[in-house]
Amino acid sequence: MSAAKVNIEIWSDVVCPFCYVGKKKLEQAIQQLKAEDKVEVIWHSFQLDPDFPKGESIPSTPYLSERKGYPIEQVKAMSEHLRIQGKSYGIDFNFNQALTFNTMDAHRLIQWAKTVGKSDALKEALMKAYFTDGMDLSKKGNLIAVCKSLGLDSDKAKKIMESDAFEEEVQQDLYQSRQLTIRGVPYFLINESLTISGAQSDEIFESVISSALKEVKAESNDSSEGVCLPDGDCK
């Protein structure tokens, strides 16, 4: 880890809407503080539903309704609230088209992209493909296509998909999340001391990053507003 920069480690899942919002809030705070060259963002894997069948996909709204035990209309109302919130950060949430899938392969590709300096770009592209474009990311061909759209080596991506490459790195991140007792995502760990749990307010992001930039010891924020839990509950 670089001593010259603020290190921001983020645990998140591709299918977590608050992770997408949190990513944008972080980027906005960094931009507001003119700290683009003073921070290093490190993406870590987290799976909200690791037991979801691989190679399958189902519409997200009924899936969340069944998993949470909420009526469909309640899930739709929650999704609409998120859709409106997302607009403020340039996110076009399209929950009606989103297809839930097992995110292990997506995480393996992000781990690979990390080795060539494109993990942030791939994370963004996969979230857009899922939340906005309604792309079926349970299909390996679609995951490879997203990689190719960023200039990543599609042949290499295909070989990764046909093997278990980078699964160990994903499992290491999952293990570390348990060691940190991370119960919901997004989870931000700044310089191994400050934390932000969930898509907190813009002011909290700016305050915590500012404190880290000034090397001021600040108390962790442990609130869990704007967080997605493994049981499928986003609050």
C-alpha positions in Angstrom: 0.0 0.0 0.0 1.3 3.4 -0.9 2.3 5.7 2.0 2.1 8.8 -0.2 -1.6 8.3 -1.0 -4.8 7.8 0.8 -5.7 4.2 0.4 -9.4 3.5 0.0 -10.4 -0.2 0.1 -13.9 -1.0 -1.0 -15.9 -4.2 -0.5 -19.0 -4.3 -2.7 -21.0 -6.5 -5.1 -22.0 -5.8 -8.7 -25.7 -6.3 -7.9 -25.8 -3.9 -5.0 -27.5 -0.6 -5.9 -26.1 1.2 -2.9 -22.6 0.1 -3.9 -23.2 1.9 -7.2 -24.4 5.0 -5.5 -21.6 4.8 -2.9 -19.0 4.6 -5.8 -20.4 7.8 -7.3 -20.5 9.5 -3.9 -16.9 8.6 -3.3 -15.8 9.9 -6.8 -17.8 13.1 -6.2 -16.0 13.7 -2.9 -12.6 13.0 -4.4 -13.4 15.5 -7.2 -14.7 18.1 -4.8 -11.5 17.9 -2.8 -9.4 17.9 -6.0 -7.7 14.7 -4.7 -7.7 12.6 -7.8 -3.9 12.2 -7.7 -3.8 11.7 -3.9 -6.0 8.6 -3.5 -5.7 5.0 -4.5 -8.9 3.0 -4.7 -8.7 -0.8 -4.2 -11.7 -2.9 -5.1 -12.5 -6.0 -3.0 -15.0 -8.8 -3.7 -18.2 -9.4 -1.7 -21.1 -11.6 -2.6 -24.6 -10.8 -1.4 -25.9 -14.2 -2.5 -23.0 -16.7 -3.1 -25.5 -19.6 -3.2 -27.4 -18.3 -6.2 -27.1 -20.9 -9.0 -24.3 -20.2 -11.5 -25.2 -19.9 -15.1 -28.8 -18.8 -14.3 -30.6 -15.5 -14.0 -34.0 -14.3 -12.9 -35.7 -10.9 -12.9 -34.4 -9.0 -9.8 -37.8 -7.6 -8.6 -39.5 -10.9 -7.9 -36.3 -12.3 -6.6 -35.9 -9.6 -4.0 -39.6 -9.8 -3.2 -39.3 -13.5 -2.4 -36.0 -13.2 -0.6 -37.1 -10.3 1.6 -40.6 -11.5 2.0 -41.9 -8.2 0.9 -44.9 -7.6 -1.5 -43.9 -6.9 -5.1 -45.4 -3.4 -4.9 -43.2 -2.6 -1.8 -40.1 -3.7 -3.6 -41.1 -1.6 -6.6 -41.6 1.5 -4.4 -38.2 1.0 -2.8 -36.7 0.6 -6.3 -38.3 3.8 -7.4 -36.9 5.7 -4.5 -33.4 4.4 -5.4 -34.0 5.2 -9.1 -34.7 8.9 -8.2 -31.7 9.0 -5.9 -29.5 7.5 -8.6 -30.4 10.3 -11.0 -28.6 12.7 -8.8 -25.3 10.8 -9.3 -25.7 10.1 -13.0 -27.0 6.6 -12.6 -29.9 5.4 -14.7 -31.3 2.6 -12.6 -33.6 0.3 -14.7 -34.7 -2.2 -12.1 -37.4 -3.6 -14.4 -34.8 -5.1 -16.7 -32.2 -6.1 -14.1 -31.4 -9.9 -14.0 -30.0 -11.3 -10.8 -27.1 -13.7 -11.2 -24.2 -15.3 -9.3 -21.5 -12.7 -9.3 -18.5 -14.9 -8.7 -17.3 -14.8 -12.4 -17.8 -11.0 -12.5 -15.6 -10.7 -9.4 -12.9 -13.0 -10.9 -12.8 -10.7 -13.9 -12.5 -7.6 -11.7 -9.6 -9.3 -9.8 -7.9 -9.9 -13.2 -8.6 -6.3 -14.3 -6.9 -5.2 -11.1 -3.6 -6.6 -12.4 -3.8 -4.4 -15.5 -5.0 -1.3 -13.8 -8.6 -1.5 -15.1 -10.6 -2.7 -12.1 -12.4 0.5 -11.5 -13.4 0.8 -15.2 -14.6 -2.8 -15.2 -16.5 -2.4 -12.0 -18.3 0.6 -13.4 -19.0 -1.1 -16.7 -20.5 -4.2 -15.1 -22.7 -2.2 -12.8 -24.0 -0.2 -15.8 -24.6 -3.4 -17.7 -26.5 -4.9 -14.8 -28.5 -1.9 -13.5 -29.0 0.2 -16.7 -28.7 -2.1 -19.7 -30.4 -5.2 -18.2 -27.6 -7.4 -19.6 -27.7 -11.0 -18.6 -24.4 -11.3 -16.8 -24.9 -15.0 -16.0 -23.8 -15.6 -19.6 -20.0 -15.8 -19.9 -20.2 -14.3 -23.4 -21.8 -11.1 -22.1 -19.1 -10.8 -19.4 -16.4 -11.2 -22.0 -18.1 -8.6 -24.2 -18.1 -6.0 -21.3 -14.3 -6.7 -20.9 -13.7 -6.3 -24.6 -15.6 -2.9 -24.6 -12.9 -1.6 -22.3 -10.0 -2.8 -24.4 -9.3 -5.8 -22.2 -8.0 -8.9 -23.9 -11.2 -10.9 -24.7 -9.2 -14.1 -25.3 -7.7 -13.8 -21.8 -11.1 -13.1 -20.4 -12.5 -16.2 -22.1 -9.7 -18.4 -20.6 -10.4 -17.0 -17.2 -14.1 -17.8 -17.6 -13.2 -21.4 -18.6 -11.1 -21.9 -15.5 -11.1 -21.1 -11.8 -8.5 -18.4 -12.3 -8.6 -15.6 -9.7 -11.1 -17.4 -7.5 -8.5 -17.6 -4.8 -8.2 -13.8 -4.8 -12.0 -13.5 -4.5 -12.1 -16.0 -1.6 -9.3 -14.0 0.1 -11.4 -10.9 -0.1 -14.4 -12.7 1.3 -12.3 -14.1 4.1 -11.0 -10.6 4.9 -14.5 -9.2 5.0 -15.4 -11.8 7.6 -12.3 -10.8 9.6 -13.5 -7.2 9.5 -17.0 -8.3 10.4 -18.4 -6.6 7.4 -22.2 -7.4 7.4 -23.3 -5.2 4.5 -21.9 -3.3 1.5 -20.6 -1.0 0.3 -17.9 -0.9 3.0 -15.1 1.6 2.7 -11.8 1.2 4.7 -9.6 4.3 4.5 -5.9 4.0 5.4 -6.8 0.9 7.4 -8.4 3.0 10.2 -11.4 5.1 9.0 -14.5 3.4 7.8 -17.7 4.3 6.0 -20.5 1.7 6.0 -23.1 2.2 3.3 -23.8 5.0 0.9 -23.7 7.7 3.5 -24.4 11.4 2.9 -22.1 13.4 0.6 -20.9 15.3 3.6 -19.7 12.2 5.4 -17.7 11.1 2.4 -16.1 14.5 2.0 -15.4 14.8 5.7 -13.8 11.4 6.1 -11.7 11.7 2.9 -10.7 15.2 3.9 -9.6 13.9 7.3 -7.6 11.1 5.7 -5.9 13.6 3.4 -4.9 15.8 6.3 -3.7 12.7 8.2 -6.1 13.6 11.0 -7.2 10.8 13.3 -10.9 10.7 13.1 -13.5 8.4 14.7 -14.9 5.7 12.4 -18.5 6.1 11.2 -20.3 2.8 11.9 -23.8 3.8 10.8 -25.4 1.4 8.4 -27.6 3.7 6.4 -27.7 3.0 2.7 -26.4 -0.5 2.8 -27.2 -3.9 1.2 -27.2 -7.0 3.4 -26.6 -10.6 2.3 -30.3 -11.3 3.0 -31.1 -9.0 0.1 -32.3 -6.2 2.2 -31.2 -2.7 1.0 -32.1 0.1 3.4 
